[in-house]
Amino acid sequence: MKFLSDIREGDNIREIYLCKEVRTLQSKVGKSYLALTLQDKTGTADGKVWDINAAIEEFEAMQFISVEAKVVIFQDKPQLNITRIRKAGEGEYDPVDYVPCSKYDPEEMKQELRKFIESVKEPHCRALLEDLFITDKEFSKAFCTHSAAKSMHHGFVGGLLEHTLSVTRVCHCFCKCYPMLKRDLLITAALCHDIGKIEELTDFPMNEYTDEGNLLGHIIIGTQIVSERIAKIEGFPPALAAELKHCIVSHHGKYEYGSPKIPAIMEAMALHFADNLDAKLETFKEAIEASDGKTMWLGFNRSFDSNIRRTTDL
């Protein structure tokens, strides 16, 4: 199979992809064309049907389609100019090839999650984490299989767990470097900071924003989830609850990045830096992996507001 991550300018494609989205648009001269978002386990790519004719059979979004296309570069990204489309029949494709997944072993990640929970000694924080990630099997399963984003970093099955563990590891290191940090609070906040994404985004293969996700966002949703769980834990200290929720609502760091509050305590500041660090480095890694492996300069990247480059091999 020719995966989308492997397509290059000039390639002639005859392959089956999942049509995640299709829209009928009009060109500047008033001619109708189709704009598609194609998906496989390596990511997504734009497709265009400039000439809608008998070679373009009827199909809908979220169907598997066989396409014939030429790869061009548009706005520094590969685009498939499609000349033929038909719906793929069952048996022509393996659904596993169309759902992007974490490269890490899911069971090993779950074990690491448990170890972090066991390392938290404060009884109320520990009770909260066990309620979310151990006792509530349905929540735990959703958390471990969900993506962390629609189109930015960790946008794949298991991405939420992978990102959360990465952020928690960084916070663990922060606590070693800065002993004044309250480790139990910071580790609890790190494990909970993105749990709202379970309700912000739908499951794969859709991985789209829900109504609640669009209206509230994962920060507000996550804070609500934590508040509801805390209310069920007898004797949870109000000050600790407020500090934990503050870490969650401020973890994006700035108002313009979607944080309702700016970090006001050390643990919130540490969580923000850990979250931002992992998101940025994962975005950089994904940009490198999406390149041809030879080009040094990777082009302008909006996440960094800069033309980015791979590091020279030593």
C-alpha positions as CSV (number, residue, x, y, z in Angstrom):
1,M,0.0,0.0,0.0
2,K,1.2,3.5,-0.8
3,F,0.7,5.3,2.5
4,L,0.0,9.1,2.5
5,S,3.2,9.8,4.4
6,D,5.2,8.3,1.5
7,I,3.6,10.2,-1.4
8,R,5.8,12.6,-3.3
9,E,5.4,15.2,-6.0
10,G,5.0,13.6,-9.4
11,D,3.7,10.2,-8.0
12,N,0.9,8.5,-9.9
13,I,-1.4,7.0,-7.3
14,R,-3.8,4.1,-7.6
15,E,-4.8,3.3,-4.0
16,I,-7.6,3.0,-1.5
17,Y,-8.0,5.6,1.2
18,L,-10.6,6.6,3.7
19,C,-12.5,9.7,2.6
20,K,-12.7,11.5,5.9
21,E,-14.4,14.6,4.4
22,V,-15.8,15.7,1.0
23,R,-17.1,19.1,0.0
24,T,-18.4,20.6,-3.3
25,L,-16.9,24.0,-3.9
26,Q,-16.7,26.5,-6.8
27,S,-13.6,27.8,-8.5
28,K,-13.1,31.5,-9.2
29,V,-14.6,31.0,-12.6
30,G,-17.7,29.3,-11.2
31,K,-16.9,25.7,-12.0
32,S,-17.8,23.1,-9.3
33,Y,-15.1,20.8,-7.9
34,L,-14.7,18.4,-5.0
35,A,-12.3,18.9,-2.1
36,L,-11.5,15.8,-0.2
37,T,-9.6,14.9,3.0
38,L,-8.1,11.5,2.6
39,Q,-6.8,9.4,5.6
40,D,-4.8,6.4,6.3
41,K,-2.9,5.3,9.5
42,T,0.0,7.7,8.6
43,G,-2.1,10.8,8.5
44,T,-4.2,12.8,6.1
45,A,-3.8,14.6,2.7
46,D,-5.9,16.9,0.6
47,G,-7.5,15.7,-2.6
48,K,-9.1,17.6,-5.4
49,V,-11.4,16.5,-8.2
50,W,-11.2,19.3,-10.7
51,D,-13.3,17.6,-13.4
52,I,-16.5,15.9,-12.1
53,N,-17.4,13.4,-14.8
54,A,-18.5,9.7,-15.2
55,A,-15.2,8.5,-13.9
56,I,-16.1,10.0,-10.5
57,E,-18.6,7.5,-9.0
58,E,-20.9,8.5,-6.2
59,F,-19.4,8.2,-2.7
60,E,-19.8,9.9,0.7
61,A,-17.6,10.9,3.6
62,M,-16.4,8.1,5.9
63,Q,-16.4,5.6,3.0
64,F,-13.3,3.8,1.6
65,I,-12.7,4.9,-1.9
66,S,-10.3,3.8,-4.7
67,V,-8.6,6.8,-6.3
68,E,-6.4,7.4,-9.3
69,A,-4.5,10.6,-8.9
70,K,-1.4,12.6,-9.6
71,V,0.5,14.1,-6.7
72,V,1.3,17.8,-6.8
73,I,2.6,20.3,-4.2
74,F,0.2,23.0,-3.1
75,Q,1.2,25.4,-0.3
76,D,4.2,23.2,0.5
77,K,2.1,20.1,1.1
78,P,1.3,17.1,-1.2
79,Q,-2.1,17.2,-2.8
80,L,-3.8,14.5,-4.9
81,N,-5.3,15.7,-8.1
82,I,-7.9,12.9,-8.6
83,T,-9.1,11.7,-12.0
84,R,-11.0,8.5,-11.0
85,I,-13.0,7.4,-7.9
86,R,-15.0,4.3,-7.1
87,K,-16.2,3.0,-3.8
88,A,-14.0,0.2,-2.5
89,G,-15.6,-3.2,-1.7
90,E,-15.3,-5.2,1.5
91,G,-12.2,-7.3,1.3
92,E,-10.2,-4.8,-0.7
93,Y,-8.8,-3.1,2.3
94,D,-7.8,-3.7,5.9
95,P,-9.4,-1.1,8.3
96,V,-6.3,-1.3,10.5
97,D,-4.3,0.5,7.7
98,Y,-6.6,3.6,8.1
99,V,-6.4,4.3,11.8
100,P,-3.2,6.1,13.0
101,C,-1.9,4.6,16.2
102,S,0.8,5.3,18.8
103,K,4.1,3.6,18.0
104,Y,4.4,2.6,21.7
105,D,3.1,-0.6,23.2
106,P,-0.3,0.2,24.8
107,E,0.1,-2.2,27.7
108,E,3.5,-0.7,28.6
109,M,2.0,2.8,28.6
110,K,-0.8,1.6,30.8
111,Q,1.7,0.1,33.2
112,E,3.7,3.4,33.3
113,L,0.4,5.2,34.0
114,R,-0.3,2.9,37.0
115,K,3.3,3.4,38.3
116,F,2.8,7.2,38.3
117,I,-0.5,6.8,40.1
118,E,1.1,4.6,42.7
119,S,3.9,7.2,43.3
120,V,1.3,9.8,44.5
121,K,1.2,9.6,48.3
122,E,-1.4,12.4,49.1
123,P,-4.5,10.3,49.8
124,H,-7.1,12.5,48.1
125,C,-5.0,13.0,44.9
126,R,-4.4,9.2,44.9
127,A,-8.1,8.5,45.3
128,L,-8.9,10.9,42.4
129,L,-6.4,9.2,40.1
130,E,-7.5,5.7,41.0
131,D,-11.2,6.6,40.5
132,L,-10.5,8.0,37.0
133,F,-7.9,5.7,35.6
134,I,-8.4,2.4,37.5
135,T,-11.9,2.0,39.0
136,D,-13.8,3.6,36.1
137,K,-13.0,1.0,33.4
138,E,-15.0,2.8,30.7
139,F,-13.3,6.1,31.3
140,S,-9.9,4.4,31.5
141,K,-10.4,2.6,28.2
142,A,-11.5,5.8,26.5
143,F,-8.5,7.7,27.9
144,C,-6.0,5.1,26.8
145,T,-7.4,4.9,23.2
146,H,-8.2,8.5,22.5
147,S,-6.2,11.0,20.4
148,A,-4.8,14.2,21.9
149,A,-5.7,16.4,19.0
150,K,-7.5,16.7,15.7
151,S,-4.6,17.9,13.5
152,M,-1.8,19.1,15.8
153,H,0.4,16.9,18.0
154,H,-0.5,13.3,19.0
155,G,-3.5,13.1,16.6
156,F,-3.7,9.3,16.7
157,V,-5.2,6.4,18.7
158,G,-3.3,6.3,22.0
159,G,-2.0,9.8,21.5
160,L,-3.7,11.2,24.6
161,L,-2.1,8.6,26.8
162,E,1.3,9.0,25.1
163,H,1.2,12.8,25.5
164,T,0.0,12.6,29.1
165,L,2.9,10.3,30.0
166,S,5.4,12.5,28.3
167,V,4.2,15.5,30.1
168,T,4.2,13.6,33.4
169,R,7.7,12.4,32.9
170,V,8.9,16.0,32.4
171,C,7.0,17.1,35.5
172,H,8.7,14.3,37.4
173,C,12.1,15.6,36.3
174,F,11.1,19.1,37.2
175,C,10.4,17.9,40.8
176,K,13.9,16.5,41.0
177,C,15.5,19.8,39.8
178,Y,13.2,22.0,41.8
179,P,12.4,20.3,45.2
180,M,10.1,23.2,46.2
181,L,7.5,21.9,43.8
182,K,4.7,19.9,45.4
183,R,5.2,16.6,43.5
184,D,1.8,15.0,44.3
185,L,-0.1,18.1,43.1
186,L,2.0,18.4,39.9
187,I,1.9,14.7,39.0
188,T,-1.9,14.6,39.6
189,A,-2.4,17.7,37.5
190,A,-0.1,16.3,34.7
191,L,-2.2,13.1,34.5
192,C,-5.5,15.0,34.5
193,H,-4.6,18.1,32.4
194,D,-6.0,16.8,29.1
195,I,-8.8,14.4,30.2
196,G,-11.4,16.8,28.7
197,K,-10.2,15.7,25.3
198,I,-12.2,12.5,25.7
199,E,-15.3,14.5,25.3
200,E,-13.9,17.3,23.1
201,L,-13.1,14.9,20.2
202,T,-14.9,11.9,18.8
203,D,-13.3,8.5,18.4
204,F,-11.4,7.5,15.3
205,P,-11.8,7.3,12.4
206,M,-13.8,10.6,12.7
207,N,-11.6,12.3,15.3
208,E,-13.6,15.5,14.9
209,Y,-14.7,18.2,17.5
210,T,-18.0,17.4,19.3
211,D,-20.6,20.1,19.9
212,E,-19.4,20.3,23.5
213,G,-15.8,20.4,22.3
214,N,-16.5,23.4,20.1
215,L,-18.6,25.2,22.7
216,L,-16.5,24.6,25.8
217,G,-13.1,23.1,24.9
218,H,-11.1,20.4,26.7
219,I,-9.9,22.7,29.4
220,I,-13.3,23.6,30.7
221,I,-14.6,20.0,30.1
222,G,-11.6,18.5,32.0
223,T,-12.1,20.9,34.9
224,Q,-15.7,19.9,35.1
225,I,-14.8,16.2,35.2
226,V,-12.3,16.7,37.9
227,S,-14.7,18.8,40.0
228,E,-17.4,16.1,39.7
229,R,-15.0,13.4,40.8
230,I,-13.6,15.5,43.7
231,A,-17.1,16.1,45.0
232,K,-17.4,12.3,45.6
233,I,-14.2,12.0,47.6
234,E,-14.8,12.6,51.3
235,G,-12.7,15.2,52.9
236,F,-10.9,16.4,49.8
237,P,-9.2,19.6,50.9
238,P,-10.8,22.7,49.3
239,A,-7.5,24.5,48.9
240,L,-5.9,21.4,47.2
241,A,-8.9,21.1,44.9
242,A,-8.7,24.7,43.9
243,E,-4.9,24.5,43.2
244,L,-5.4,21.3,41.1
245,K,-8.2,22.8,39.0
246,H,-6.1,26.0,38.6
247,C,-3.3,23.9,37.1
248,I,-5.7,22.4,34.6
249,V,-7.4,25.7,33.6
250,S,-4.1,27.5,33.2
251,H,-2.0,24.8,31.5
252,H,-2.0,26.5,28.1
253,G,-0.3,29.4,29.7
254,K,-1.8,32.4,28.0
255,Y,-5.3,33.7,27.3
256,E,-4.7,33.8,23.6
257,Y,-3.8,30.1,23.7
258,G,-7.1,29.2,25.3
259,S,-6.3,29.3,29.0
260,P,-9.1,30.8,31.1
261,K,-6.4,31.7,33.7
262,I,-2.7,32.4,33.6
263,P,-0.5,30.2,35.9
264,A,-0.4,31.7,39.4
265,I,1.3,28.9,41.3
266,M,4.6,27.1,40.7
267,E,3.0,23.8,39.9
268,A,0.8,25.4,37.3
269,M,3.7,27.1,35.7
270,A,5.7,23.8,35.6
271,L,2.8,22.0,34.0
272,H,2.4,24.7,31.4
273,F,6.1,24.4,30.4
274,A,6.0,20.6,30.4
275,D,2.8,20.5,28.2
276,N,4.2,23.1,25.8
277,L,7.6,21.3,25.6
278,D,6.1,18.0,24.7
279,A,3.6,19.5,22.2
280,K,6.3,21.5,20.4
281,L,8.8,18.6,20.2
282,E,6.2,16.2,19.0
283,T,5.1,18.6,16.4
284,F,8.7,19.0,15.3
285,K,9.2,15.2,15.2
286,E,6.1,14.7,13.2
287,A,7.3,17.3,10.7
288,I,10.6,15.5,10.3
289,E,8.9,12.1,9.9
290,A,6.5,13.6,7.2
291,S,9.5,14.8,5.1
292,D,11.4,12.7,2.6
293,G,14.3,12.0,5.0
294,K,16.8,13.8,2.9
295,T,15.7,17.5,2.8
296,M,17.4,19.5,5.5
297,W,15.1,22.5,5.5
298,L,11.5,21.5,6.1
299,G,9.8,24.7,5.3
300,F,7.7,27.3,7.2
301,N,5.8,25.8,10.2
302,R,3.0,27.8,11.8
303,S,3.5,26.1,15.2
304,F,6.9,27.7,15.4
305,D,6.4,30.7,13.2
306,S,9.7,29.8,11.6
307,N,11.3,27.9,8.7
308,I,12.5,24.7,10.5
309,R,15.4,22.4,9.8
310,R,16.5,18.9,10.7
311,T,19.7,18.6,12.7
312,T,22.9,17.5,10.9
313,D,23.9,13.9,11.6
314,L,27.2,13.6,13.5
